[in-house]
């Protein structure tokens, strides 16, 4: 499961990291939530970064609202599920982030745990994207984040996690032929190295989607929560 994530790096940093043209009008996000418009790298004759709506809407859907239920796609079944299989074959993407959140329950309260890689560096989550056109309306482009079984330290906070995509696999994931995508995805999932993962319990104010500010990242020390885990 991945229901929130962050991206506070600037447009120039994103462009340099993913070798794309700079995306204008980008503002940092500490608490990106479903239905938000976020930077996603797609392949159309080369890498391009675009703002897509989080929550994939299948091309055959009757209503945009269905996307709120499709913010994640299980990697084990995405190639066959009607909602995702067309995108899995033809429209794979990289979801740009610098952290994501998972929640643990303690004493009836849900506490967010911020998950980062390296020194809070930019990374990519494997995703799928789709185009949807309402009758008589403008086309909307949407995306979903692939998830897999939690590995290593991630098992401390949730049984699922986003599919982290090693930079060496970016091109493979974006460009592979649809028939090979399942094999590439399996290889990507084998690259995960939890020695580069940091876990930090943060403010419960992050539970509210409309709150988006640096103070959300202040570490908290509450009994029963996972301890802050810095890099090894």
C-alpha positions in Angstrom: 0.0 0.0 0.0 1.2 3.5 -0.7 -1.4 6.1 0.1 0.8 9.2 0.5 4.2 10.3 -0.6 6.4 13.4 -0.8 8.3 15.3 -3.5 10.0 18.5 -2.3 12.9 18.6 -4.8 12.7 21.4 -7.3 11.9 21.1 -11.0 15.5 21.5 -12.0 16.6 18.7 -9.7 13.9 16.4 -11.1 15.0 17.3 -14.6 18.6 16.6 -13.9 18.0 13.3 -12.1 15.7 11.8 -14.7 17.3 13.4 -17.8 14.1 15.2 -18.9 13.2 18.8 -19.7 12.4 20.9 -16.7 8.8 20.9 -15.8 7.4 24.5 -15.2 5.2 25.5 -12.3 6.2 22.8 -9.8 5.8 23.4 -6.1 7.2 21.1 -3.4 4.8 18.6 -1.8 5.3 17.2 1.7 2.0 15.2 1.7 0.9 14.3 -1.7 -2.5 12.5 -1.6 -4.7 10.6 -4.1 -6.2 12.7 -6.9 -3.4 15.2 -6.7 -1.5 16.1 -9.8 2.1 14.9 -9.6 5.2 14.5 -11.8 5.5 11.2 -13.6 8.1 10.1 -16.1 6.7 8.5 -19.2 8.2 7.2 -22.5 7.0 8.7 -25.8 10.0 8.4 -28.1 12.1 9.5 -25.1 11.7 10.4 -21.5 9.2 13.1 -20.6 8.0 14.3 -17.3 4.3 15.3 -17.0 1.8 16.1 -14.3 -0.7 13.2 -14.0 -3.6 12.7 -11.6 -2.9 10.1 -8.9 -5.5 7.3 -9.2 -5.6 5.4 -12.5 -8.9 5.6 -14.4 -9.2 2.9 -17.1 -10.0 4.1 -20.6 -13.3 2.3 -20.4 -14.5 3.7 -17.1 -17.7 5.7 -17.0 -16.6 8.1 -14.2 -13.4 9.8 -13.1 -14.2 9.0 -9.5 -13.2 5.3 -10.0 -9.5 6.5 -9.8 -9.8 7.1 -6.1 -9.9 3.3 -5.6 -7.0 2.7 -8.0 -4.1 4.6 -6.5 -2.2 1.3 -6.2 -2.0 -1.8 -8.3 -0.7 -5.2 -7.1 2.4 -6.2 -9.0 1.3 -9.8 -8.9 -1.9 -9.3 -10.8 -1.6 -5.9 -12.7 -0.8 -7.7 -16.0 -4.1 -9.5 -15.9 -6.5 -7.2 -14.1 -9.0 -5.5 -16.5 -8.3 -2.1 -15.0 -4.6 -2.2 -15.4 -3.6 -4.7 -18.1 -3.7 -2.3 -21.1 -1.5 0.2 -19.2 0.8 -2.7 -18.1 1.4 -3.6 -21.8 1.7 -0.1 -23.2 2.0 2.7 -20.6 4.5 2.1 -17.9 5.9 5.0 -15.9 8.2 6.1 -13.1 6.5 7.9 -10.2 9.0 10.5 -8.9 9.3 10.8 -5.1 11.7 11.5 -2.3 9.8 9.7 0.4 6.6 7.8 1.1 4.5 7.0 4.1 3.1 3.9 5.8 1.0 3.8 9.0 1.3 1.7 12.1 -1.5 1.4 14.7 -0.7 1.9 18.4 -3.3 2.3 21.2 -6.1 3.0 18.7 -4.1 5.7 16.9 -2.6 5.6 13.4 1.0 7.0 13.2 2.7 7.8 9.9 6.2 6.5 9.3 8.2 8.4 6.7 10.3 6.1 4.4 13.3 7.6 2.6 16.2 6.2 0.5 19.8 7.3 0.9 20.0 10.9 2.2 16.5 11.7 1.2 17.4 11.5 -2.5 15.0 11.4 -5.4 13.9 7.9 -6.4 11.3 6.2 -8.7 8.4 4.0 -8.0 7.3 1.7 -10.8 3.9 2.8 -12.0 1.3 2.6 -14.8 -0.5 5.4 -16.5 -3.6 5.8 -18.6 -5.6 8.2 -20.7 -9.3 8.7 -20.0 -11.8 10.9 -22.0 -15.2 11.8 -20.6 -18.0 12.2 -23.1 -17.7 15.7 -24.5 -14.9 16.6 -22.1 -11.1 17.0 -22.0 -8.8 14.0 -21.8 -7.4 13.2 -18.3 -4.1 11.4 -17.7 -3.9 9.3 -14.5 -1.4 6.9 -12.8 -1.1 4.2 -10.2 1.8 3.0 -8.1 2.7 -0.7 -8.2 3.1 -2.5 -4.9 4.7 -5.7 -3.8 5.2 -7.7 -0.6 7.2 -5.8 2.0 10.9 -6.8 2.2 13.5 -6.4 4.9 13.0 -3.5 7.3 9.7 -2.5 5.5 8.1 -5.5 7.2 8.2 -3.6 10.5 5.6 -1.1 9.3 3.4 -2.7 6.6 2.9 -6.0 4.7 3.1 -4.1 1.3 5.4 -1.5 -0.1 5.8 0.4 -3.4 7.9 -1.2 -6.1 11.2 0.7 -5.9 12.9 0.9 -9.3 16.7 1.0 -9.4 18.0 3.7 -11.8 19.7 0.9 -13.9 16.2 -0.4 -14.6 14.4 2.8 -15.5 14.8 2.5 -19.2 14.0 -1.2 -19.1 10.7 -0.6 -17.3 9.7 2.3 -19.5 10.6 0.8 -22.8 10.2 -3.0 -22.5 7.9 -4.8 -24.9 4.6 -5.6 -23.3 5.2 -9.3 -23.5 8.4 -8.9 -21.5 7.1 -6.5 -18.8 6.3 -9.2 -16.3 9.9 -10.5 -16.4 11.3 -7.0 -16.1 9.1 -6.3 -13.1 10.3 -9.4 -11.4 13.9 -8.3 -11.9 13.1 -4.9 -10.5 11.6 -6.3 -7.4 14.8 -8.3 -6.8 16.9 -5.1 -6.7 15.6 -3.8 -3.4 18.3 -3.1 -0.8 17.0 -2.1 2.6 20.4 -0.9 3.8 19.5 2.4 2.0 16.2 2.8 3.8 15.5 5.2 6.7 12.3 5.0 8.8 11.1 8.0 10.8 7.9 8.3 12.8 6.4 11.7 12.1 3.5 13.9 13.0 0.0 12.6 13.0 -1.1 15.8 11.3 0.0 14.1 8.1 -3.1 12.0 8.4 -5.1 14.9 7.0 -4.7 15.2 3.2 -5.0 19.0 3.2 -2.1 19.6 5.5 1.2 20.1 3.5 4.0 21.8 5.3 7.7 21.0 6.5 6.6 20.6 10.1 5.0 17.3 9.2 8.4 15.8 9.0 9.4 16.5 12.6 10.4 13.1 14.2 8.2 11.9 17.1 9.2 9.6 19.9 6.1 7.8 21.2 6.1 4.5 23.1 5.6 1.5 20.9 6.5 3.2 17.6 9.4 2.0 15.4 12.5 3.8 16.5 14.1 6.3 14.0 16.2 4.1 11.7 19.1 6.0 10.1 21.2 4.6 7.3 23.4 1.7 8.1 
